Amino acid sequence: MTQLITALLILAFSCSASAWCIFSCNYTKTKHPIVLVHGVGGFDTLLGVDYFFGIPDELEDGGATVHVAELSPFNSNAFRGQSLVEWLEDLHATEYSGDPAVKFNLIGHSLGGPDVRYVAAVRPDLVASVSTVGASHKGLDPGIDAAAQAIDSVTGIASSSAAQVFIDFISFFYPNDDPVDWLANFNAVIGDGPAQFNAMFPAGIPTTDCGEGEYVTTTSHGTIRNYSWVGSDPVTNVLDPSDALFGALSLLTTERNDGLIWSCGAHFGRVIRDDYRMNHGDEINQTLGFTSLFETDPKQLYRNHANRLKNAGL
């Protein structure tokens, strides 16, 4: 009798585990691989810390194939976007034997948002979807933008050799050896830079400040789905040292923002939400996971989005 009960318990546990795995182990299993793209000053892994902290593992645990791009930490969207094109071409050729059926679900944070839009425009054959998170599509919050321009007009910091030397010094510690260009990076997010980029690559960008862009971009290589989300709370966790920075920057802001990016200005394609209780760092589960206790775990947002892509056949 004891053996029968034991056998039934083992069978019940196995069935439960299998049922759970059917739901959990395949929850993020998209048709096409996911590629995460960092923003300004970003990286894949630096000093043992992931830029998208804990997110690749979370997605892979649910069945997704995930790659993390590593671009120049400081440069223009055109430069970084072209570097991303070349990186994807190499990945496609080496990991997927150049199979034309394989595309990528691109997810870009901050300056990485315009980067992935660049790829969708120039190599649509490589792209299944474009998703942006807290992206600088229309630059920084207008108040921060105005302050940055005022400081530059007085100090000339954007074009100063001292600033470039400092950026070169910081970049020395990065594993990526792509060229860095502080002035090009500054112009990518300040003043007319974002508007000029949007004029060249308008797909998915709303025509009104707080509207939505086209959900689907039609190209000669098929369709590309467009999505975005962003936070709207600069200070979310007193244990996170970066909250002090985003809180201080928010004193300059004039619009609802994540501590750096104007929430409405981050709209792109289908807007999932623009009012998460998250700041610019929380959107990538930084610093080290110290995010709001009163909001969805950032890792869960990426899981949910991967499932959304999966259900869309992507």
C-alpha positions as a Markdown table, in Angstrom:
| # | Residue | x | y | z |
|---|---|---|---|---|
| 1 | Met | 0.0 | 0.0 | 0.0 |
| 2 | Thr | 2.9 | 2.4 | 0.9 |
| 3 | Gln | 4.5 | 1.7 | -2.4 |
| 4 | Leu | 1.3 | 2.5 | -4.3 |
| 5 | Ile | 0.9 | 5.8 | -2.5 |
| 6 | Thr | 4.5 | 6.6 | -3.2 |
| 7 | Ala | 4.1 | 5.8 | -6.9 |
| 8 | Leu | 0.9 | 7.9 | -7.1 |
| 9 | Leu | 2.6 | 10.9 | -5.4 |
| 10 | Ile | 5.6 | 10.7 | -7.8 |
| 11 | Leu | 3.2 | 10.5 | -10.7 |
| 12 | Ala | 1.2 | 13.5 | -9.4 |
| 13 | Phe | 4.3 | 15.5 | -8.8 |
| 14 | Ser | 5.7 | 14.7 | -12.3 |
| 15 | Cys | 2.4 | 15.7 | -13.9 |
| 16 | Ser | 2.3 | 18.9 | -11.9 |
| 17 | Ala | 5.9 | 19.7 | -12.8 |
| 18 | Ser | 5.2 | 19.0 | -16.5 |
| 19 | Ala | 2.0 | 21.1 | -16.5 |
| 20 | Trp | 3.9 | 23.9 | -14.8 |
| 21 | Cys | 6.7 | 23.7 | -17.4 |
| 22 | Ile | 4.3 | 23.8 | -20.3 |
| 23 | Phe | 3.1 | 27.1 | -18.9 |
| 24 | Ser | 6.3 | 28.5 | -17.5 |
| 25 | Cys | 9.1 | 27.0 | -19.5 |
| 26 | Asn | 7.6 | 28.1 | -22.8 |
| 27 | Tyr | 6.0 | 31.4 | -21.6 |
| 28 | Thr | 8.7 | 33.5 | -23.3 |
| 29 | Lys | 9.6 | 31.2 | -26.2 |
| 30 | Thr | 9.3 | 33.5 | -29.1 |
| 31 | Lys | 9.6 | 32.4 | -32.7 |
| 32 | His | 12.5 | 34.8 | -33.3 |
| 33 | Pro | 15.4 | 35.5 | -31.0 |
| 34 | Ile | 15.3 | 38.5 | -28.7 |
| 35 | Val | 18.1 | 41.1 | -28.8 |
| 36 | Leu | 18.5 | 43.6 | -26.0 |
| 37 | Val | 20.2 | 46.9 | -26.8 |
| 38 | His | 21.6 | 49.2 | -24.2 |
| 39 | Gly | 21.5 | 53.0 | -24.0 |
| 40 | Val | 24.1 | 55.7 | -23.3 |
| 41 | Gly | 27.0 | 54.5 | -21.2 |
| 42 | Gly | 25.6 | 51.0 | -21.5 |
| 43 | Phe | 27.2 | 47.5 | -21.9 |
| 44 | Asp | 26.4 | 43.8 | -22.0 |
| 45 | Thr | 28.2 | 43.0 | -18.8 |
| 46 | Leu | 30.6 | 45.4 | -16.9 |
| 47 | Leu | 32.6 | 44.3 | -13.9 |
| 48 | Gly | 30.3 | 41.3 | -13.5 |
| 49 | Val | 27.1 | 43.3 | -13.6 |
| 50 | Asp | 24.5 | 43.0 | -16.5 |
| 51 | Tyr | 23.1 | 46.3 | -17.9 |
| 52 | Phe | 19.7 | 44.5 | -18.2 |
| 53 | Phe | 20.1 | 43.2 | -14.7 |
| 54 | Gly | 18.7 | 39.6 | -14.4 |
| 55 | Ile | 16.5 | 40.1 | -17.5 |
| 56 | Pro | 18.3 | 37.8 | -20.0 |
| 57 | Asp | 18.2 | 34.9 | -17.5 |
| 58 | Glu | 14.6 | 35.5 | -16.7 |
| 59 | Leu | 13.7 | 35.4 | -20.4 |
| 60 | Glu | 15.8 | 32.3 | -21.1 |
| 61 | Asp | 14.2 | 30.5 | -18.2 |
| 62 | Gly | 10.9 | 30.9 | -19.9 |
| 63 | Gly | 12.2 | 29.5 | -23.2 |
| 64 | Ala | 13.4 | 32.5 | -25.1 |
| 65 | Thr | 16.7 | 32.7 | -27.0 |
| 66 | Val | 18.3 | 36.0 | -25.9 |
| 67 | His | 21.3 | 38.0 | -27.2 |
| 68 | Val | 22.6 | 41.2 | -25.7 |
| 69 | Ala | 24.3 | 43.7 | -28.0 |
| 70 | Glu | 27.3 | 45.7 | -27.0 |
| 71 | Leu | 27.7 | 49.0 | -28.8 |
| 72 | Ser | 29.8 | 52.2 | -28.3 |
| 73 | Pro | 28.7 | 53.6 | -24.9 |
| 74 | Phe | 28.9 | 57.1 | -26.3 |
| 75 | Asn | 28.1 | 58.0 | -29.9 |
| 76 | Ser | 25.4 | 59.0 | -32.3 |
| 77 | Asn | 22.3 | 56.9 | -33.1 |
| 78 | Ala | 23.5 | 56.7 | -36.7 |
| 79 | Phe | 26.9 | 55.3 | -35.7 |
| 80 | Arg | 25.5 | 53.0 | -33.0 |
| 81 | Gly | 22.7 | 51.9 | -35.3 |
| 82 | Gln | 25.1 | 51.0 | -38.1 |
| 83 | Ser | 27.3 | 49.1 | -35.6 |
| 84 | Leu | 24.2 | 47.2 | -34.5 |
| 85 | Val | 23.4 | 46.3 | -38.1 |
| 86 | Glu | 26.9 | 44.9 | -38.5 |
| 87 | Trp | 26.6 | 43.0 | -35.2 |
| 88 | Leu | 23.3 | 41.5 | -36.2 |
| 89 | Glu | 24.6 | 40.5 | -39.6 |
| 90 | Asp | 27.5 | 38.7 | -38.0 |
| 91 | Leu | 25.1 | 37.0 | -35.4 |
| 92 | His | 22.7 | 36.0 | -38.2 |
| 93 | Ala | 25.5 | 34.5 | -40.2 |
| 94 | Thr | 27.3 | 32.7 | -37.5 |
| 95 | Glu | 24.5 | 31.6 | -35.1 |
| 96 | Tyr | 21.7 | 31.1 | -37.6 |
| 97 | Ser | 23.6 | 30.2 | -40.8 |
| 98 | Gly | 22.1 | 33.2 | -42.6 |
| 99 | Asp | 18.7 | 31.6 | -42.6 |
| 100 | Pro | 16.3 | 34.2 | -44.1 |
| 101 | Ala | 13.5 | 32.8 | -42.0 |
| 102 | Val | 15.2 | 34.0 | -38.9 |
| 103 | Lys | 14.7 | 37.6 | -37.8 |
| 104 | Phe | 15.1 | 39.4 | -34.5 |
| 105 | Asn | 12.9 | 40.9 | -31.9 |
| 106 | Leu | 14.8 | 44.1 | -31.0 |
| 107 | Ile | 14.3 | 45.7 | -27.6 |
| 108 | Gly | 16.2 | 49.0 | -27.0 |
| 109 | His | 16.4 | 51.0 | -23.8 |
| 110 | Ser | 17.0 | 54.7 | -23.7 |
| 111 | Leu | 19.4 | 55.7 | -26.6 |
| 112 | Gly | 19.1 | 52.1 | -27.7 |
| 113 | Gly | 15.5 | 52.9 | -28.8 |
| 114 | Pro | 16.4 | 55.0 | -31.8 |
| 115 | Asp | 19.3 | 52.5 | -32.6 |
| 116 | Val | 16.8 | 49.6 | -33.1 |
| 117 | Arg | 14.6 | 51.9 | -35.2 |
| 118 | Tyr | 17.6 | 52.6 | -37.4 |
| 119 | Val | 18.1 | 48.8 | -38.0 |
| 120 | Ala | 14.4 | 48.4 | -38.8 |
| 121 | Ala | 14.7 | 51.1 | -41.5 |
| 122 | Val | 17.9 | 50.0 | -43.2 |
| 123 | Arg | 17.8 | 46.2 | -42.7 |
| 124 | Pro | 14.1 | 45.3 | -42.3 |
| 125 | Asp | 14.8 | 41.8 | -43.5 |
| 126 | Leu | 16.5 | 41.2 | -40.1 |
| 127 | Val | 13.7 | 42.6 | -37.9 |
| 128 | Ala | 10.5 | 40.9 | -36.7 |
| 129 | Ser | 9.6 | 43.6 | -34.1 |
| 130 | Val | 10.9 | 46.8 | -32.5 |
| 131 | Ser | 10.2 | 47.5 | -28.9 |
| 132 | Thr | 11.6 | 50.5 | -27.0 |
| 133 | Val | 11.8 | 51.1 | -23.3 |
| 134 | Gly | 12.2 | 54.6 | -21.8 |
| 135 | Ala | 13.6 | 55.6 | -25.2 |
| 136 | Ser | 14.9 | 59.0 | -26.2 |
| 137 | His | 12.8 | 59.3 | -29.4 |
| 138 | Lys | 12.1 | 63.0 | -28.7 |
| 139 | Gly | 15.1 | 63.6 | -26.5 |
| 140 | Leu | 15.3 | 64.3 | -22.8 |
| 141 | Asp | 12.6 | 66.0 | -20.8 |
| 142 | Pro | 12.3 | 69.6 | -22.2 |
| 143 | Gly | 13.4 | 71.1 | -18.9 |
| 144 | Ile | 16.6 | 69.0 | -18.7 |
| 145 | Asp | 17.2 | 69.7 | -22.4 |
| 146 | Ala | 16.9 | 73.4 | -21.9 |
| 147 | Ala | 19.3 | 73.2 | -18.9 |
| 148 | Ala | 21.8 | 71.2 | -20.9 |
| 149 | Gln | 21.8 | 73.6 | -23.7 |
| 150 | Ala | 22.2 | 76.6 | -21.4 |
| 151 | Ile | 25.2 | 75.0 | -19.6 |
| 152 | Asp | 26.8 | 74.2 | -23.0 |
| 153 | Ser | 26.2 | 77.7 | -24.2 |
| 154 | Val | 28.2 | 79.0 | -21.2 |
| 155 | Thr | 30.9 | 76.3 | -20.9 |
| 156 | Gly | 31.1 | 74.8 | -24.3 |
| 157 | Ile | 31.2 | 71.4 | -22.7 |
| 158 | Ala | 29.7 | 69.5 | -25.6 |
| 159 | Ser | 32.6 | 70.3 | -27.9 |
| 160 | Ser | 35.3 | 70.5 | -25.2 |
| 161 | Ser | 38.4 | 68.3 | -25.5 |
| 162 | Ala | 38.3 | 67.9 | -21.7 |
| 163 | Ala | 34.9 | 66.2 | -21.9 |
| 164 | Gln | 36.1 | 63.9 | -24.7 |
| 165 | Val | 39.2 | 63.0 | -22.7 |
| 166 | Phe | 37.0 | 62.2 | -19.7 |
| 167 | Ile | 34.7 | 60.0 | -21.8 |
| 168 | Asp | 37.7 | 58.3 | -23.3 |
| 169 | Phe | 38.9 | 57.5 | -19.8 |
| 170 | Ile | 35.6 | 56.0 | -18.7 |
| 171 | Ser | 35.4 | 54.0 | -22.0 |
| 172 | Phe | 38.8 | 52.5 | -21.3 |
| 173 | Phe | 37.1 | 50.2 | -18.7 |
| 174 | Tyr | 34.4 | 49.0 | -21.2 |
| 175 | Pro | 35.0 | 45.7 | -23.0 |
| 176 | Asn | 33.7 | 47.2 | -26.2 |
| 177 | Asp | 36.3 | 48.9 | -28.3 |
| 178 | Asp | 34.0 | 50.9 | -30.7 |
| 179 | Pro | 35.0 | 54.6 | -31.0 |
| 180 | Val | 33.4 | 57.0 | -28.6 |
| 181 | Asp | 32.3 | 60.5 | -29.6 |
| 182 | Trp | 30.9 | 62.7 | -26.8 |
| 183 | Leu | 29.8 | 65.5 | -29.0 |
| 184 | Ala | 27.9 | 63.2 | -31.3 |
| 185 | Asn | 26.3 | 61.6 | -28.3 |
| 186 | Phe | 25.3 | 65.0 | -26.9 |
| 187 | Asn | 23.7 | 66.0 | -30.2 |
| 188 | Ala | 21.8 | 62.8 | -30.4 |
| 189 | Val | 19.6 | 63.6 | -27.4 |
| 190 | Ile | 19.8 | 67.4 | -27.1 |
| 191 | Gly | 18.3 | 70.2 | -29.2 |
| 192 | Asp | 17.2 | 69.4 | -32.7 |
| 193 | Gly | 19.1 | 66.0 | -32.8 |
| 194 | Pro | 16.1 | 63.8 | -32.1 |
| 195 | Ala | 13.8 | 65.7 | -34.5 |
| 196 | Gln | 16.4 | 65.3 | -37.3 |
| 197 | Phe | 16.7 | 61.6 | -36.6 |
| 198 | Asn | 12.9 | 61.2 | -36.6 |
| 199 | Ala | 12.6 | 63.0 | -39.9 |
| 200 | Met | 15.0 | 60.4 | -41.5 |
| 201 | Phe | 13.4 | 57.4 | -39.7 |
| 202 | Pro | 9.8 | 58.3 | -39.0 |
| 203 | Ala | 8.3 | 54.8 | -38.8 |
| 204 | Gly | 6.4 | 54.2 | -35.5 |
| 205 | Ile | 6.9 | 57.8 | -34.2 |
| 206 | Pro | 3.6 | 59.5 | -33.2 |
| 207 | Thr | 2.6 | 62.6 | -35.0 |
| 208 | Thr | 1.3 | 64.1 | -31.7 |
| 209 | Asp | 3.2 | 64.5 | -28.5 |
| 210 | Cys | 1.3 | 61.9 | -26.4 |
| 211 | Gly | -0.2 | 59.8 | -29.2 |
| 212 | Glu | 0.7 | 56.4 | -30.6 |
| 213 | Gly | 2.6 | 55.6 | -33.7 |
| 214 | Glu | 1.9 | 53.0 | -36.3 |
| 215 | Tyr | 1.5 | 49.5 | -34.7 |
| 216 | Val | 2.8 | 47.8 | -37.8 |
| 217 | Thr | 5.3 | 49.0 | -40.3 |
| 218 | Thr | 5.0 | 47.4 | -43.8 |
| 219 | Thr | 8.3 | 46.8 | -45.7 |
| 220 | Ser | 9.3 | 45.0 | -48.8 |
| 221 | His | 10.4 | 42.2 | -46.5 |
| 222 | Gly | 7.2 | 41.8 | -44.6 |
| 223 | Thr | 5.8 | 43.6 | -41.5 |
| 224 | Ile | 7.4 | 44.8 | -38.3 |
| 225 | Arg | 5.5 | 45.2 | -35.1 |
| 226 | Asn | 6.2 | 48.3 | -33.0 |
| 227 | Tyr | 5.8 | 48.6 | -29.2 |
| 228 | Ser | 7.0 | 50.8 | -26.3 |
| 229 | Trp | 6.7 | 51.4 | -22.6 |
| 230 | Val | 8.2 | 53.9 | -20.1 |
| 231 | Gly | 8.1 | 54.8 | -16.4 |
| 232 | Ser | 6.9 | 58.1 | -14.9 |
| 233 | Asp | 8.3 | 58.2 | -11.4 |
| 234 | Pro | 11.9 | 59.5 | -10.8 |
| 235 | Val | 12.1 | 58.3 | -7.2 |
| 236 | Thr | 10.9 | 54.7 | -6.3 |
| 237 | Asn | 13.3 | 53.1 | -3.8 |
| 238 | Val | 15.4 | 55.0 | -1.2 |
| 239 | Leu | 17.9 | 52.1 | -1.2 |
| 240 | Asp | 18.8 | 52.7 | -4.8 |
| 241 | Pro | 21.6 | 55.3 | -5.0 |
| 242 | Ser | 20.6 | 56.2 | -8.6 |
| 243 | Asp | 17.3 | 57.5 | -7.3 |
| 244 | Ala | 19.1 | 60.5 | -5.9 |
| 245 | Leu | 20.4 | 61.4 | -9.4 |
| 246 | Phe | 17.0 | 60.9 | -11.1 |
| 247 | Gly | 15.3 | 62.8 | -8.2 |
| 248 | Ala | 17.7 | 65.7 | -8.6 |
| 249 | Leu | 17.3 | 65.8 | -12.4 |
| 250 | Ser | 13.5 | 65.7 | -12.0 |
| 251 | Leu | 13.7 | 69.2 | -10.3 |
| 252 | Leu | 14.6 | 70.5 | -13.7 |
| 253 | Thr | 11.8 | 68.7 | -15.6 |
| 254 | Thr | 8.6 | 70.3 | -17.0 |
| 255 | Glu | 6.7 | 67.1 | -18.0 |
| 256 | Arg | 5.8 | 63.8 | -16.6 |
| 257 | Asn | 9.0 | 61.8 | -16.8 |
| 258 | Asp | 11.1 | 58.8 | -15.6 |
| 259 | Gly | 13.8 | 61.1 | -14.1 |
| 260 | Leu | 15.4 | 61.7 | -17.5 |
| 261 | Ile | 13.1 | 61.0 | -20.4 |
| 262 | Trp | 9.8 | 62.8 | -21.1 |
| 263 | Ser | 7.2 | 60.0 | -20.8 |
| 264 | Cys | 5.1 | 61.1 | -23.8 |
| 265 | Gly | 8.3 | 61.6 | -25.8 |
| 266 | Ala | 9.1 | 57.9 | -25.3 |
| 267 | His | 6.0 | 56.9 | -27.1 |
| 268 | Phe | 6.6 | 54.6 | -30.1 |
| 269 | Gly | 4.2 | 52.3 | -32.0 |
| 270 | Arg | 1.7 | 50.6 | -29.6 |
| 271 | Val | 2.2 | 52.1 | -26.2 |
| 272 | Ile | 1.9 | 49.3 | -23.6 |
| 273 | Arg | 2.0 | 51.8 | -20.7 |
| 274 | Asp | 3.7 | 55.2 | -20.0 |
| 275 | Asp | 3.0 | 55.4 | -16.3 |
| 276 | Tyr | 4.8 | 52.6 | -14.6 |
| 277 | Arg | 6.1 | 53.5 | -11.2 |
| 278 | Met | 9.6 | 53.3 | -12.5 |
| 279 | Asn | 12.5 | 55.6 | -13.2 |
| 280 | His | 15.0 | 55.4 | -16.0 |
| 281 | Gly | 17.1 | 52.8 | -14.2 |
| 282 | Asp | 14.2 | 50.7 | -12.9 |
| 283 | Glu | 13.2 | 50.1 | -16.6 |
| 284 | Ile | 16.2 | 47.8 | -16.8 |
| 285 | Asn | 16.0 | 46.5 | -13.2 |
| 286 | Gln | 18.8 | 48.7 | -12.0 |
| 287 | Thr | 20.4 | 49.5 | -9.6 |
| 288 | Leu | 20.9 | 45.8 | -8.9 |
| 289 | Gly | 17.2 | 45.2 | -8.6 |
| 290 | Phe | 16.3 | 47.9 | -6.1 |
| 291 | Thr | 13.1 | 49.0 | -7.7 |
| 292 | Ser | 9.6 | 49.9 | -6.4 |
| 293 | Leu | 7.9 | 47.5 | -4.1 |
| 294 | Phe | 4.6 | 48.9 | -5.3 |
| 295 | Glu | 5.0 | 48.1 | -9.0 |
| 296 | Thr | 5.4 | 45.1 | -11.2 |
| 297 | Asp | 8.9 | 43.6 | -11.1 |
| 298 | Pro | 10.7 | 45.0 | -14.2 |
| 299 | Lys | 11.8 | 41.4 | -15.1 |
| 300 | Gln | 8.1 | 40.4 | -15.3 |
| 301 | Leu | 7.5 | 43.2 | -17.7 |
| 302 | Tyr | 10.0 | 41.7 | -20.1 |
| 303 | Arg | 8.5 | 38.3 | -19.6 |
| 304 | Asn | 5.1 | 39.6 | -20.3 |
| 305 | His | 6.3 | 41.3 | -23.4 |
| 306 | Ala | 8.1 | 38.2 | -24.7 |
| 307 | Asn | 4.8 | 36.4 | -24.2 |
| 308 | Arg | 3.1 | 39.1 | -26.2 |
| 309 | Leu | 5.5 | 38.7 | -29.0 |
| 310 | Lys | 5.1 | 34.9 | -28.9 |
| 311 | Asn | 1.3 | 35.2 | -29.1 |
| 312 | Ala | 1.7 | 37.6 | -32.1 |
| 313 | Gly | 3.7 | 34.8 | -33.9 |
| 314 | Leu | 7.0 | 36.7 | -33.5 |
